Amino acid sequence: MSTPTPVTQYVLVRRAGLSPDAFAERTGLHPDLARKLVALGLLDAHRDAGGEMSFEPSEVVHAARIQRLRTGLGLNYSAIGLVLDLLDRIEKLEAASRRRRTPPWTPAA
């Protein structure tokens, strides 16, 4: 029985992620708080091959939404998670409702 040949993987395209420091600079959150929000499931992040955490640029908008809920309504992080889930469900229901109201055809111009 032969041993399998190791496979070498190369990164062809670098992900356009933000480091915790760059994310903190854009959002005003401390990097430790950003890590805590990831651990709580309120923000998404991924780790690169070196184990470094990276945030997608779209997470800046999510962080702003979390900050508005925290400061504007004084919600704790558990409540923020619930509110975000409910807002996502409402958004999906509204999108489905709009699709049902839109006729499947468009009139000829």
PDB file as gemmi writes it, atoms N, CA and C in Angstrom:
CRYST1    1.000    1.000    1.000  90.00  90.00  90.00 P 1                      
ATOM      1  N   MET A   1       0.839  -1.178   0.000  1.00  0.00           N  
ATOM      2  CA  MET A   1       0.000   0.000   0.000  1.00  0.00           C  
ATOM      3  C   MET A   1       0.885   1.242   0.000  1.00  0.00           C  
ATOM      4  N   SER A   2       0.616   2.169  -0.920  1.00  0.00           N  
ATOM      5  CA  SER A   2       1.453   3.367  -1.025  1.00  0.00           C  
ATOM      6  C   SER A   2       0.876   4.503  -0.194  1.00  0.00           C  
ATOM      7  N   THR A   3       1.734   5.413   0.200  1.00  0.00           N  
ATOM      8  CA  THR A   3       1.289   6.580   0.971  1.00  0.00           C  
ATOM      9  C   THR A   3       0.814   7.648   0.002  1.00  0.00           C  
ATOM     10  N   PRO A   4      -0.242   8.360   0.356  1.00  0.00           N  
ATOM     11  CA  PRO A   4      -0.758   9.399  -0.547  1.00  0.00           C  
ATOM     12  C   PRO A   4       0.224  10.557  -0.670  1.00  0.00           C  
ATOM     13  N   THR A   5       0.282  11.116  -1.847  1.00  0.00           N  
ATOM     14  CA  THR A   5       1.139  12.267  -2.101  1.00  0.00           C  
ATOM     15  C   THR A   5       0.477  13.509  -1.512  1.00  0.00           C  
ATOM     16  N   PRO A   6       1.230  14.307  -0.735  1.00  0.00           N  
ATOM     17  CA  PRO A   6       0.630  15.525  -0.158  1.00  0.00           C  
ATOM     18  C   PRO A   6       0.234  16.505  -1.262  1.00  0.00           C  
ATOM     19  N   VAL A   7      -0.857  17.199  -1.043  1.00  0.00           N  
ATOM     20  CA  VAL A   7      -1.361  18.172  -2.003  1.00  0.00           C  
ATOM     21  C   VAL A   7      -0.961  19.566  -1.526  1.00  0.00           C  
ATOM     22  N   THR A   8      -0.375  20.328  -2.424  1.00  0.00           N  
ATOM     23  CA  THR A   8      -0.001  21.700  -2.116  1.00  0.00           C  
ATOM     24  C   THR A   8      -1.094  22.621  -2.616  1.00  0.00           C  
ATOM     25  N   GLN A   9      -1.534  23.539  -1.768  1.00  0.00           N  
ATOM     26  CA  GLN A   9      -2.559  24.494  -2.154  1.00  0.00           C  
ATOM     27  C   GLN A   9      -1.962  25.887  -2.188  1.00  0.00           C  
ATOM     28  N   TYR A  10      -2.337  26.642  -3.206  1.00  0.00           N  
ATOM     29  CA  TYR A  10      -1.855  28.007  -3.366  1.00  0.00           C  
ATOM     30  C   TYR A  10      -3.039  28.957  -3.356  1.00  0.00           C  
ATOM     31  N   VAL A  11      -2.852  30.098  -2.737  1.00  0.00           N  
ATOM     32  CA  VAL A  11      -3.886  31.118  -2.727  1.00  0.00           C  
ATOM     33  C   VAL A  11      -3.746  31.904  -4.017  1.00  0.00           C  
ATOM     34  N   LEU A  12      -4.794  31.850  -4.844  1.00  0.00           N  
ATOM     35  CA  LEU A  12      -4.757  32.561  -6.109  1.00  0.00           C  
ATOM     36  C   LEU A  12      -5.312  33.973  -5.998  1.00  0.00           C  
ATOM     37  N   VAL A  13      -6.293  34.134  -5.120  1.00  0.00           N  
ATOM     38  CA  VAL A  13      -6.914  35.434  -4.930  1.00  0.00           C  
ATOM     39  C   VAL A  13      -7.013  35.694  -3.438  1.00  0.00           C  
ATOM     40  N   ARG A  14      -6.565  36.848  -3.030  1.00  0.00           N  
ATOM     41  CA  ARG A  14      -6.655  37.222  -1.619  1.00  0.00           C  
ATOM     42  C   ARG A  14      -8.061  37.729  -1.330  1.00  0.00           C  
ATOM     43  N   ARG A  15      -8.643  37.236  -0.241  1.00  0.00           N  
ATOM     44  CA  ARG A  15      -9.975  37.699   0.148  1.00  0.00           C  
ATOM     45  C   ARG A  15      -9.907  39.165   0.552  1.00  0.00           C  
ATOM     46  N   ALA A  16     -10.961  39.871   0.229  1.00  0.00           N  
ATOM     47  CA  ALA A  16     -11.024  41.297   0.550  1.00  0.00           C  
ATOM     48  C   ALA A  16     -11.580  41.480   1.953  1.00  0.00           C  
ATOM     49  N   GLY A  17     -10.888  40.949   2.934  1.00  0.00           N  
ATOM     50  CA  GLY A  17     -11.344  41.049   4.312  1.00  0.00           C  
ATOM     51  C   GLY A  17     -10.651  42.168   5.062  1.00  0.00           C  
ATOM     52  N   LEU A  18     -11.245  42.543   6.164  1.00  0.00           N  
ATOM     53  CA  LEU A  18     -10.679  43.576   7.028  1.00  0.00           C  
ATOM     54  C   LEU A  18     -10.095  42.917   8.266  1.00  0.00           C  
ATOM     55  N   SER A  19      -8.907  43.329   8.635  1.00  0.00           N  
ATOM     56  CA  SER A  19      -8.307  42.848   9.876  1.00  0.00           C  
ATOM     57  C   SER A  19      -9.125  43.395  11.045  1.00  0.00           C  
ATOM     58  N   PRO A  20      -9.000  42.804  12.232  1.00  0.00           N  
ATOM     59  CA  PRO A  20      -9.734  43.354  13.387  1.00  0.00           C  
ATOM     60  C   PRO A  20      -9.413  44.832  13.634  1.00  0.00           C  
ATOM     61  N   ASP A  21      -8.164  45.235  13.407  1.00  0.00           N  
ATOM     62  CA  ASP A  21      -7.809  46.646  13.618  1.00  0.00           C  
ATOM     63  C   ASP A  21      -8.460  47.550  12.576  1.00  0.00           C  
ATOM     64  N   ALA A  22      -8.454  47.124  11.298  1.00  0.00           N  
ATOM     65  CA  ALA A  22      -9.090  47.918  10.238  1.00  0.00           C  
ATOM     66  C   ALA A  22     -10.604  47.970  10.456  1.00  0.00           C  
ATOM     67  N   PHE A  23     -11.179  46.844  10.885  1.00  0.00           N  
ATOM     68  CA  PHE A  23     -12.612  46.795  11.163  1.00  0.00           C  
ATOM     69  C   PHE A  23     -12.939  47.747  12.318  1.00  0.00           C  
ATOM     70  N   ALA A  24     -12.112  47.733  13.351  1.00  0.00           N  
ATOM     71  CA  ALA A  24     -12.315  48.620  14.504  1.00  0.00           C  
ATOM     72  C   ALA A  24     -12.239  50.086  14.085  1.00  0.00           C  
ATOM     73  N   GLU A  25     -11.311  50.393  13.196  1.00  0.00           N  
ATOM     74  CA  GLU A  25     -11.151  51.773  12.730  1.00  0.00           C  
ATOM     75  C   GLU A  25     -12.391  52.236  11.965  1.00  0.00           C  
ATOM     76  N   ARG A  26     -12.952  51.351  11.138  1.00  0.00           N  
ATOM     77  CA  ARG A  26     -14.128  51.715  10.341  1.00  0.00           C  
ATOM     78  C   ARG A  26     -15.408  51.781  11.157  1.00  0.00           C  
ATOM     79  N   THR A  27     -15.503  50.960  12.197  1.00  0.00           N  
ATOM     80  CA  THR A  27     -16.755  50.874  12.953  1.00  0.00           C  
ATOM     81  C   THR A  27     -16.741  51.649  14.266  1.00  0.00           C  
ATOM     82  N   GLY A  28     -15.567  51.954  14.778  1.00  0.00           N  
ATOM     83  CA  GLY A  28     -15.472  52.602  16.077  1.00  0.00           C  
ATOM     84  C   GLY A  28     -15.545  51.612  17.229  1.00  0.00           C  
ATOM     85  N   LEU A  29     -15.623  50.321  16.920  1.00  0.00           N  
ATOM     86  CA  LEU A  29     -15.632  49.288  17.964  1.00  0.00           C  
ATOM     87  C   LEU A  29     -14.209  48.914  18.340  1.00  0.00           C  
ATOM     88  N   HIS A  30     -13.988  48.613  19.579  1.00  0.00           N  
ATOM     89  CA  HIS A  30     -12.686  48.098  19.999  1.00  0.00           C  
ATOM     90  C   HIS A  30     -12.514  46.702  19.396  1.00  0.00           C  
ATOM     91  N   PRO A  31     -11.320  46.324  18.949  1.00  0.00           N  
ATOM     92  CA  PRO A  31     -11.128  44.982  18.369  1.00  0.00           C  
ATOM     93  C   PRO A  31     -11.577  43.848  19.292  1.00  0.00           C  
ATOM     94  N   ASP A  32     -11.393  44.026  20.601  1.00  0.00           N  
ATOM     95  CA  ASP A  32     -11.843  42.985  21.542  1.00  0.00           C  
ATOM     96  C   ASP A  32     -13.368  42.861  21.547  1.00  0.00           C  
ATOM     97  N   LEU A  33     -14.064  43.993  21.434  1.00  0.00           N  
ATOM     98  CA  LEU A  33     -15.526  43.956  21.374  1.00  0.00           C  
ATOM     99  C   LEU A  33     -15.975  43.299  20.074  1.00  0.00           C  
ATOM    100  N   ALA A  34     -15.283  43.587  18.981  1.00  0.00           N  
ATOM    101  CA  ALA A  34     -15.619  42.942  17.704  1.00  0.00           C  
ATOM    102  C   ALA A  34     -15.456  41.427  17.828  1.00  0.00           C  
ATOM    103  N   ARG A  35     -14.384  40.983  18.478  1.00  0.00           N  
ATOM    104  CA  ARG A  35     -14.180  39.539  18.687  1.00  0.00           C  
ATOM    105  C   ARG A  35     -15.297  38.949  19.557  1.00  0.00           C  
ATOM    106  N   LYS A  36     -15.726  39.704  20.564  1.00  0.00           N  
ATOM    107  CA  LYS A  36     -16.805  39.243  21.442  1.00  0.00           C  
ATOM    108  C   LYS A  36     -18.108  39.106  20.651  1.00  0.00           C  
ATOM    109  N   LEU A  37     -18.385  40.068  19.769  1.00  0.00           N  
ATOM    110  CA  LEU A  37     -19.595  40.015  18.959  1.00  0.00           C  
ATOM    111  C   LEU A  37     -19.571  38.830  17.996  1.00  0.00           C  
ATOM    112  N   VAL A  38     -18.383  38.469  17.538  1.00  0.00           N  
ATOM    113  CA  VAL A  38     -18.242  37.268  16.700  1.00  0.00           C  
ATOM    114  C   VAL A  38     -18.546  36.036  17.546  1.00  0.00           C  
ATOM    115  N   ALA A  39     -17.986  35.980  18.747  1.00  0.00           N  
ATOM    116  CA  ALA A  39     -18.208  34.839  19.633  1.00  0.00           C  
ATOM    117  C   ALA A  39     -19.688  34.693  20.001  1.00  0.00           C  
ATOM    118  N   LEU A  40     -20.400  35.810  20.107  1.00  0.00           N  
ATOM    119  CA  LEU A  40     -21.822  35.785  20.428  1.00  0.00           C  
ATOM    120  C   LEU A  40     -22.691  35.482  19.201  1.00  0.00           C  
ATOM    121  N   GLY A  41     -22.075  35.467  18.028  1.00  0.00           N  
ATOM    122  CA  GLY A  41     -22.823  35.187  16.802  1.00  0.00           C  
ATOM    123  C   GLY A  41     -23.509  36.392  16.206  1.00  0.00           C  
ATOM    124  N   LEU A  42     -23.175  37.588  16.676  1.00  0.00           N  
ATOM    125  CA  LEU A  42     -23.796  38.802  16.149  1.00  0.00           C  
ATOM    126  C   LEU A  42     -23.084  39.314  14.904  1.00  0.00           C  
ATOM    127  N   LEU A  43     -21.807  39.006  14.770  1.00  0.00           N  
ATOM    128  CA  LEU A  43     -21.034  39.363  13.588  1.00  0.00           C  
ATOM    129  C   LEU A  43     -20.413  38.096  13.012  1.00  0.00           C  
ATOM    130  N   ASP A  44     -20.181  38.100  11.707  1.00  0.00           N  
ATOM    131  CA  ASP A  44     -19.511  36.980  11.052  1.00  0.00           C  
ATOM    132  C   ASP A  44     -18.076  37.368  10.732  1.00  0.00           C  
ATOM    133  N   ALA A  45     -17.186  36.429  10.915  1.00  0.00           N  
ATOM    134  CA  ALA A  45     -15.782  36.610  10.562  1.00  0.00           C  
ATOM    135  C   ALA A  45     -15.247  35.267  10.116  1.00  0.00           C  
ATOM    136  N   HIS A  46     -14.162  35.292   9.398  1.00  0.00           N  
ATOM    137  CA  HIS A  46     -13.513  34.042   9.002  1.00  0.00           C  
ATOM    138  C   HIS A  46     -12.041  34.129   9.364  1.00  0.00           C  
ATOM    139  N   ARG A  47     -11.404  33.011   9.369  1.00  0.00           N  
ATOM    140  CA  ARG A  47      -9.969  32.951   9.670  1.00  0.00           C  
ATOM    141  C   ARG A  47      -9.227  32.527   8.422  1.00  0.00           C  
ATOM    142  N   ASP A  48      -8.109  33.172   8.187  1.00  0.00           N  
ATOM    143  CA  ASP A  48      -7.291  32.803   7.036  1.00  0.00           C  
ATOM    144  C   ASP A  48      -6.412  31.607   7.390  1.00  0.00           C  
ATOM    145  N   ALA A  49      -5.583  31.184   6.464  1.00  0.00           N  
ATOM    146  CA  ALA A  49      -4.737  30.012   6.675  1.00  0.00           C  
ATOM    147  C   ALA A  49      -3.798  30.199   7.867  1.00  0.00           C  
ATOM    148  N   GLY A  50      -3.427  31.430   8.163  1.00  0.00           N  
ATOM    149  CA  GLY A  50      -2.552  31.717   9.293  1.00  0.00           C  
ATOM    150  C   GLY A  50      -3.291  31.834  10.614  1.00  0.00           C  
ATOM    151  N   GLY A  51      -4.626  31.697  10.589  1.00  0.00           N  
ATOM    152  CA  GLY A  51      -5.411  31.781  11.815  1.00  0.00           C  
ATOM    153  C   GLY A  51      -5.855  33.186  12.179  1.00  0.00           C  
ATOM    154  N   GLU A  52      -5.531  34.164  11.333  1.00  0.00           N  
ATOM    155  CA  GLU A  52      -5.913  35.547  11.617  1.00  0.00           C  
ATOM    156  C   GLU A  52      -7.384  35.775  11.275  1.00  0.00           C  
ATOM    157  N   MET A  53      -8.097  36.479  12.164  1.00  0.00           N  
ATOM    158  CA  MET A  53      -9.502  36.795  11.936  1.00  0.00           C  
ATOM    159  C   MET A  53      -9.622  37.899  10.905  1.00  0.00           C  
ATOM    160  N   SER A  54     -10.644  37.783  10.063  1.00  0.00           N  
ATOM    161  CA  SER A  54     -10.880  38.759   9.018  1.00  0.00           C  
ATOM    162  C   SER A  54     -12.382  38.974   8.874  1.00  0.00           C  
ATOM    163  N   PHE A  55     -12.786  40.212   8.635  1.00  0.00           N  
ATOM    164  CA  PHE A  55     -14.187  40.577   8.481  1.00  0.00           C  
ATOM    165  C   PHE A  55     -14.456  40.977   7.043  1.00  0.00           C  
ATOM    166  N   GLU A  56     -15.601  40.562   6.525  1.00  0.00           N  
ATOM    167  CA  GLU A  56     -16.039  41.022   5.208  1.00  0.00           C  
ATOM    168  C   GLU A  56     -16.431  42.490   5.343  1.00  0.00           C  
ATOM    169  N   PRO A  57     -16.230  43.291   4.302  1.00  0.00           N  
ATOM    170  CA  PRO A  57     -16.625  44.702   4.378  1.00  0.00           C  
ATOM    171  C   PRO A  57     -18.112  44.901   4.702  1.00  0.00           C  
ATOM    172  N   SER A  58     -18.965  43.964   4.314  1.00  0.00           N  
ATOM    173  CA  SER A  58     -20.403  44.086   4.602  1.00  0.00           C  
ATOM    174  C   SER A  58     -20.695  44.024   6.099  1.00  0.00           C  
ATOM    175  N   GLU A  59     -19.787  43.490   6.882  1.00  0.00           N  
ATOM    176  CA  GLU A  59     -19.999  43.405   8.327  1.00  0.00           C  
ATOM    177  C   GLU A  59     -19.940  44.784   8.994  1.00  0.00           C  
ATOM    178  N   VAL A  60     -19.397  45.776   8.309  1.00  0.00           N  
ATOM    179  CA  VAL A  60     -19.379  47.145   8.841  1.00  0.00           C  
ATOM    180  C   VAL A  60     -20.817  47.635   9.019  1.00  0.00           C  
ATOM    181  N   VAL A  61     -21.683  47.316   8.047  1.00  0.00           N  
ATOM    182  CA  VAL A  61     -23.094  47.698   8.127  1.00  0.00           C  
ATOM    183  C   VAL A  61     -23.769  46.969   9.289  1.00  0.00           C  
ATOM    184  N   HIS A  62     -23.463  45.680   9.459  1.00  0.00           N  
ATOM    185  CA  HIS A  62     -24.041  44.923  10.571  1.00  0.00           C  
ATOM    186  C   HIS A  62     -23.599  45.492  11.916  1.00  0.00           C  
ATOM    187  N   ALA A  63     -22.342  45.887  11.996  1.00  0.00           N  
ATOM    188  CA  ALA A  63     -21.839  46.474  13.244  1.00  0.00           C  
ATOM    189  C   ALA A  63     -22.556  47.783  13.556  1.00  0.00           C  
ATOM    190  N   ALA A  64     -22.818  48.585  12.529  1.00  0.00           N  
ATOM    191  CA  ALA A  64     -23.534  49.850  12.740  1.00  0.00           C  
ATOM    192  C   ALA A  64     -24.951  49.583  13.241  1.00  0.00           C  
ATOM    193  N   ARG A  65     -25.587  48.557  12.692  1.00  0.00           N  
ATOM    194  CA  ARG A  65     -26.940  48.192  13.130  1.00  0.00           C  
ATOM    195  C   ARG A  65     -26.927  47.761  14.603  1.00  0.00           C  
ATOM    196  N   ILE A  66     -25.932  46.981  14.975  1.00  0.00           N  
ATOM    197  CA  ILE A  66     -25.795  46.536  16.370  1.00  0.00           C  
ATOM    198  C   ILE A  66     -25.582  47.734  17.292  1.00  0.00           C  
ATOM    199  N   GLN A  67     -24.731  48.656  16.865  1.00  0.00           N  
ATOM    200  CA  GLN A  67     -24.467  49.840  17.686  1.00  0.00           C  
ATOM    201  C   GLN A  67     -25.726  50.689  17.860  1.00  0.00           C  
ATOM    202  N   ARG A  68     -26.522  50.822  16.783  1.00  0.00           N  
ATOM    203  CA  ARG A  68     -27.761  51.609  16.894  1.00  0.00           C  
ATOM    204  C   ARG A  68     -28.738  50.961  17.871  1.00  0.00           C  
ATOM    205  N   LEU A  69     -28.851  49.639  17.822  1.00  0.00           N  
ATOM    206  CA  LEU A  69     -29.747  48.947  18.748  1.00  0.00           C  
ATOM    207  C   LEU A  69     -29.252  49.066  20.188  1.00  0.00           C  
ATOM    208  N   ARG A  70     -27.949  48.996  20.359  1.00  0.00           N  
ATOM    209  CA  ARG A  70     -27.361  49.051  21.706  1.00  0.00           C  
ATOM    210  C   ARG A  70     -27.522  50.445  22.311  1.00  0.00           C  
ATOM    211  N   THR A  71     -27.171  51.469  21.555  1.00  0.00           N  
ATOM    212  CA  THR A  71     -27.213  52.825  22.109  1.00  0.00           C  
ATOM    213  C   THR A  71     -28.608  53.438  22.032  1.00  0.00           C  
ATOM    214  N   GLY A  72     -29.317  53.206  20.926  1.00  0.00           N  
ATOM    215  CA  GLY A  72     -30.631  53.817  20.739  1.00  0.00           C  
ATOM    216  C   GLY A  72     -31.709  53.217  21.610  1.00  0.00           C  
ATOM    217  N   LEU A  73     -31.680  51.892  21.776  1.00  0.00           N  
ATOM    218  CA  LEU A  73     -32.723  51.229  22.556  1.00  0.00           C  
ATOM    219  C   LEU A  73     -32.211  50.669  23.879  1.00  0.00           C  
ATOM    220  N   GLY A  74     -30.905  50.723  24.084  1.00  0.00           N  
ATOM    221  CA  GLY A  74     -30.330  50.224  25.332  1.00  0.00           C  
ATOM    222  C   GLY A  74     -30.465  48.719  25.497  1.00  0.00           C  
ATOM    223  N   LEU A  75     -30.461  47.993  24.380  1.00  0.00           N  
ATOM    224  CA  LEU A  75     -30.630  46.542  24.441  1.00  0.00           C  
ATOM    225  C   LEU A  75     -29.321  45.849  24.812  1.00  0.00           C  
ATOM    226  N   ASN A  76     -29.432  44.726  25.541  1.00  0.00           N  
ATOM    227  CA  ASN A  76     -28.234  43.931  25.794  1.00  0.00           C  
ATOM    228  C   ASN A  76     -27.964  43.062  24.560  1.00  0.00           C  
ATOM    229  N   TYR A  77     -26.827  42.375  24.548  1.00  0.00           N  
ATOM    230  CA  TYR A  77     -26.432  41.646  23.346  1.00  0.00           C  
ATOM    231  C   TYR A  77     -27.347  40.468  23.037  1.00  0.00           C  
ATOM    232  N   SER A  78     -27.930  39.839  24.043  1.00  0.00           N  
ATOM    233  CA  SER A  78     -28.889  38.757  23.792  1.00  0.00           C  
ATOM    234  C   SER A  78     -30.125  39.297  23.089  1.00  0.00           C  
ATOM    235  N   ALA A  79     -30.624  40.416  23.570  1.00  0.00           N  
ATOM    236  CA  ALA A  79     -31.802  41.027  22.957  1.00  0.00           C  
ATOM    237  C   ALA A  79     -31.486  41.504  21.543  1.00  0.00           C  
ATOM    238  N   ILE A  80     -30.275  42.008  21.335  1.00  0.00           N  
ATOM    239  CA  ILE A  80     -29.879  42.459  20.001  1.00  0.00           C  
ATOM    240  C   ILE A  80     -29.925  41.289  19.018  1.00  0.00           C  
ATOM    241  N   GLY A  81     -29.448  40.128  19.449  1.00  0.00           N  
ATOM    242  CA  GLY A  81     -29.495  38.949  18.585  1.00  0.00           C  
ATOM    243  C   GLY A  81     -30.920  38.607  18.200  1.00  0.00           C  
ATOM    244  N   LEU A  82     -31.824  38.663  19.161  1.00  0.00           N  
ATOM    245  CA  LEU A  82     -33.234  38.381  18.899  1.00  0.00           C  
ATOM    246  C   LEU A  82     -33.832  39.401  17.934  1.00  0.00           C  
ATOM    247  N   VAL A  83     -33.566  40.673  18.183  1.00  0.00           N  
ATOM    248  CA  VAL A  83     -34.097  41.733  17.322  1.00  0.00           C  
ATOM    249  C   VAL A  83     -33.550  41.589  15.902  1.00  0.00           C  
ATOM    250  N   LEU A  84     -32.266  41.288  15.763  1.00  0.00           N  
ATOM    251  CA  LEU A  84     -31.692  41.116  14.430  1.00  0.00           C  
ATOM    252  C   LEU A  84     -32.336  39.943  13.697  1.00  0.00           C  
ATOM    253  N   ASP A  85     -32.588  38.852  14.403  1.00  0.00           N  
ATOM    254  CA  ASP A  85     -33.273  37.707  13.789  1.00  0.00           C  
ATOM    255  C   ASP A  85     -34.671  38.096  13.331  1.00  0.00           C  
ATOM    256  N   LEU A  86     -35.396  38.825  14.169  1.00  0.00           N  
ATOM    257  CA  LEU A  86     -36.745  39.253  13.801  1.00  0.00           C  
ATOM    258  C   LEU A  86     -36.724  40.217  12.615  1.00  0.00           C  
ATOM    259  N   LEU A  87     -35.778  41.143  12.594  1.00  0.00           N  
ATOM    260  CA  LEU A  87     -35.673  42.075  11.475  1.00  0.00           C  
ATOM    261  C   LEU A  87     -35.360  41.333  10.178  1.00  0.00           C  
ATOM    262  N   ASP A  88     -34.504  40.320  10.235  1.00  0.00           N  
ATOM    263  CA  ASP A  88     -34.203  39.517   9.048  1.00  0.00           C  
ATOM    264  C   ASP A  88     -35.450  38.781   8.559  1.00  0.00           C  
ATOM    265  N   ARG A  89     -36.226  38.226   9.487  1.00  0.00           N  
ATOM    266  CA  ARG A  89     -37.464  37.528   9.104  1.00  0.00           C  
ATOM    267  C   ARG A  89     -38.458  38.484   8.466  1.00  0.00           C  
ATOM    268  N   ILE A  90     -38.602  39.670   9.035  1.00  0.00           N  
ATOM    269  CA  ILE A  90     -39.510  40.674   8.472  1.00  0.00           C  
ATOM    270  C   ILE A  90     -39.075  41.038   7.062  1.00  0.00           C  
ATOM    271  N   GLU A  91     -37.771  41.236   6.872  1.00  0.00           N  
ATOM    272  CA  GLU A  91     -37.228  41.575   5.562  1.00  0.00           C  
ATOM    273  C   GLU A  91     -37.564  40.495   4.531  1.00  0.00           C  
ATOM    274  N   LYS A  92     -37.402  39.216   4.910  1.00  0.00           N  
ATOM    275  CA  LYS A  92     -37.716  38.110   4.000  1.00  0.00           C  
ATOM    276  C   LYS A  92     -39.205  38.057   3.684  1.00  0.00           C  
ATOM    277  N   LEU A  93     -40.048  38.259   4.687  1.00  0.00           N  
ATOM    278  CA  LEU A  93     -41.486  38.248   4.463  1.00  0.00           C  
ATOM    279  C   LEU A  93     -41.926  39.395   3.557  1.00  0.00           C  
ATOM    280  N   GLU A  94     -41.346  40.568   3.754  1.00  0.00           N  
ATOM    281  CA  GLU A  94     -41.682  41.700   2.896  1.00  0.00           C  
ATOM    282  C   GLU A  94     -41.237  41.457   1.466  1.00  0.00           C  
ATOM    283  N   ALA A  95     -40.061  40.853   1.282  1.00  0.00           N  
ATOM    284  CA  ALA A  95     -39.577  40.547  -0.066  1.00  0.00           C  
ATOM    285  C   ALA A  95     -40.499  39.535  -0.739  1.00  0.00           C  
ATOM    286  N   ALA A  96     -40.936  38.518   0.004  1.00  0.00           N  
ATOM    287  CA  ALA A  96     -41.855  37.521  -0.554  1.00  0.00           C  
ATOM    288  C   ALA A  96     -43.189  38.170  -0.910  1.00  0.00           C  
ATOM    289  N   SER A  97     -43.657  39.080  -0.085  1.00  0.00           N  
ATOM    290  CA  SER A  97     -44.912  39.772  -0.346  1.00  0.00           C  
ATOM    291  C   SER A  97     -44.805  40.622  -1.608  1.00  0.00           C  
ATOM    292  N   ARG A  98     -43.679  41.305  -1.788  1.00  0.00           N  
ATOM    293  CA  ARG A  98     -43.478  42.113  -2.998  1.00  0.00           C  
ATOM    294  C   ARG A  98     -43.456  41.232  -4.241  1.00  0.00           C  
ATOM    295  N   ARG A  99     -42.833  40.052  -4.143  1.00  0.00           N  
ATOM    296  CA  ARG A  99     -42.781  39.145  -5.296  1.00  0.00           C  
ATOM    297  C   ARG A  99     -44.176  38.657  -5.664  1.00  0.00           C  
ATOM    298  N   ARG A 100     -45.012  38.411  -4.661  1.00  0.00           N  
ATOM    299  CA  ARG A 100     -46.371  37.944  -4.940  1.00  0.00           C  
ATOM    300  C   ARG A 100     -47.212  39.034  -5.590  1.00  0.00           C  
ATOM    301  N   ARG A 101     -46.974  40.286  -5.233  1.00  0.00           N  
ATOM    302  CA  ARG A 101     -47.751  41.401  -5.795  1.00  0.00           C  
ATOM    303  C   ARG A 101     -47.303  41.772  -7.190  1.00  0.00           C  
ATOM    304  N   THR A 102     -46.075  41.449  -7.561  1.00  0.00           N  
ATOM    305  CA  THR A 102     -45.544  41.804  -8.868  1.00  0.00           C  
ATOM    306  C   THR A 102     -46.024  40.799  -9.896  1.00  0.00           C  
ATOM    307  N   PRO A 103     -46.660  41.243 -10.978  1.00  0.00           N  
ATOM    308  CA  PRO A 103     -47.123  40.285 -11.994  1.00  0.00           C  
ATOM    309  C   PRO A 103     -45.932  39.589 -12.643  1.00  0.00           C  
ATOM    310  N   PRO A 104     -46.111  38.328 -13.031  1.00  0.00           N  
ATOM    311  CA  PRO A 104     -45.006  37.565 -13.618  1.00  0.00           C  
ATOM    312  C   PRO A 104     -44.621  38.052 -15.017  1.00  0.00           C  
ATOM    313  N   TRP A 105     -45.346  38.984 -15.553  1.00  0.00           N  
ATOM    314  CA  TRP A 105     -45.066  39.508 -16.873  1.00  0.00           C  
ATOM    315  C   TRP A 105     -44.919  41.008 -16.782  1.00  0.00           C  
ATOM    316  N   THR A 106     -44.289  41.572 -17.756  1.00  0.00           N  
ATOM    317  CA  THR A 106     -44.185  43.020 -17.812  1.00  0.00           C  
ATOM    318  C   THR A 106     -44.888  43.480 -19.085  1.00  0.00           C  
ATOM    319  N   PRO A 107     -45.650  44.557 -19.007  1.00  0.00           N  
ATOM    320  CA  PRO A 107     -46.370  45.029 -20.199  1.00  0.00           C  
ATOM    321  C   PRO A 107     -45.403  45.500 -21.277  1.00  0.00           C  
ATOM    322  N   ALA A 108     -45.780  45.321 -22.524  1.00  0.00           N  
ATOM    323  CA  ALA A 108     -44.943  45.771 -23.644  1.00  0.00           C  
ATOM    324  C   ALA A 108     -44.997  47.288 -23.710  1.00  0.00           C  
ATOM    325  N   ALA A 109     -43.870  47.867 -24.001  1.00  0.00           N  
ATOM    326  CA  ALA A 109     -43.789  49.338 -24.053  1.00  0.00           C  
ATOM    327  C   ALA A 109     -44.144  49.870 -25.400  1.00  0.00           C  
TER     328      ALA A 109                                                      
END                                                                             
